[in-house]
Amino acid sequence: MLDMFFDPASVAVIGASATPGKLGHDVLANLQSSGYGGELYPINPRGGEIRGIKAYASILDVPGPVEMAVILVPAAFVAGVLEESGKKGVKGAVIITAGFKEAGPEGAQMERDLLEIAQRYGMRIIGPNCLGIIETGASMNASFAAATPERGSIAFMSQSGALCTAILDHAVAEGIGFSHFVSLGNKADVDEVALMQAWAGDDDTNVIIGYIEGLRDGQEFIRVARETARRKPVVAVKSGRTASGSKAVSSHTGSLAGSDAAYDAAFAQAGVLRADSVQDLFDFSTAFAYQPALKGNRIAIVTNAGGPGVMATDALERNGLVLATLRPETEQSLSEVLPAAANIHNPVDVLGDAKADRYAQAIEQVLKDEGVDGVMVIVTPQTATDIPGTAEQFATISKSYDKPVLGCWMGKQDAQTGIDVLSAHHVPNYPFPERAVGAFGAMLRYTRWLEQPEGEPPTFEVDKDAVAALFRTVREDGRTTIGDTEAQAILKAYGITTPKSDVGATPDETVRLCREIGYPVVLKIASPDILHKSDVGGIIVGVKSDDEARQAFDTLVARAKEHMPNATIWGAQVQEMVQNAREIIIGMNRDPQFGPLVMFGLGGIYVEVLKDVAFRVAPMSAFQAQKVIESIRSYPLLRGVRGQAPADLEAIADTILRVSQLVTDFPEIAELDINPLLVRDEGEGAVAVDMRLILK
């Protein structure tokens, strides 16, 4: 698929230079020093010889075929040399040159021109504005990075070239190896999706990691990432967690649904593990790269110090893990090999004077225990501690068991000899217990995600034609907002239960409707221009008589005119009063990268205060609807507490799925809030009392 980049038979460096310090020199030097065994062709208008290799004035002058080109000429000349590369039959071009989309509108057009040229010749592009690529399997460093990493089983991609260089420097120092290392730059063509598709079936890659700033097509990313994560872990750092740059929108959902919430939701659905930092990225990826899968959440700890063992135990709970309960026979065996003062319960404390043999006996026993899913060994450097010997024993013993093991040789200077031994045996080591437990936590999250049913989004029988006709009418009226009666019609068309409701244009008509529906009722101002009725005092609850209904009508109209004098007022909406129910909000905001982002949480006036909400990208499966309900902090309230009956969770999930289908069916819906959805007790259903909907 992208083999022209991963293992090219020949490489041309267009813009090669004989001057050290110039990128054209450094890239060619890296290709030579990394041991690349294919044909190398420096391209420079002067010809001659560069770094001992014959140079050509043009790629068209090269006598043999060229599979990949690395382009380093000034931006104004890139299109020309790319055209020549296409004529030469080049299959892939790595464009390191900057000055394109990132430089402004003119550069963006130049970048589009590059893509058009590449597509015309069936050529793929990495970049422009990138560091280059490193393929350790092909012994090829086609970048201007200062270091070449070891060969390993981690595939890395990043939009940021500067971050690439920092990560390479760290990886080389830590002995971390890569199978692929790709700087994506502006992603004119090849992006994260293309690389995941290529690496998913790569036997040399155990884990895919990346730094993401933005995506071209969020829905495609979810689809491909989900397929890839079924085969191997995908871990990503996404920059931009703060909402300072988020665009304010008028609905509750819009104000809460920043792009970061969309990424969290998309990653959760796709099985992508989100790392909060580059440190987490390495902590997680080394565990995945070098250790077998974690099959459960039961962790055993072997330590020579009590304090770090307690720290690790505390961290387990925060990561969804538990301290394994050792079998009686395990504890009996431990008592036979450890001193009387040692702790034979988990965490197992082998005491500060433990040498390698004592550690080895304890490690062997806990690894044998069928109630243990993973083992963490903590070593603090003390005078009696055999730092490298313990590491050697730990690494050797662990190879006999299909369980992940992580080391925590605490410290740096005194612990380094042991850390080096662990690294040589591919046992990940962490300087502090919390980081090791965090890696176990990531492994558990991946295991749990793999256990989830895949499922397809359900398709309900709905009346799409009725909704489409209603939207046409709204457009013809010159509106983008939906009125109350129209909202009720949309909900009914999609099988979402609504209360008995109608609009009275006059006080007398309102009284008649109140009698038909039956007191007590709720009265709301009916206006297509007033989205948040409570903000203008536009809702009166518990109207019990004709006199109260007339008074409520006059009050609602007066308040509306006071707060919004130019608003169109249709009258008062009379609505059946639903009692003894929990208030829920279900909303949607259309994210620019992922599309419809559905929100769920506690409803009513509390949604903005508590902000206890969760998101998923539509369309979603029934399982995802269930997970979004369970993911809010107040979920136990829906399950029922202190003798309270549980809420009708099935009705909530059904409504979420119907909203998911609605916003997927109609991309013209910009924002939507059902607030509140009144949910009765289990088996009694839910009623959508109020909906605000805005069209693009």
Summary of the structure (lengths in Angstrom):
residues: 696
radius of gyration: 31.4
end to end distance: 38.4
largest distance: 99.8
contacts: 2531
relative contact order: 0.07
helix: 42%
strand: 22%
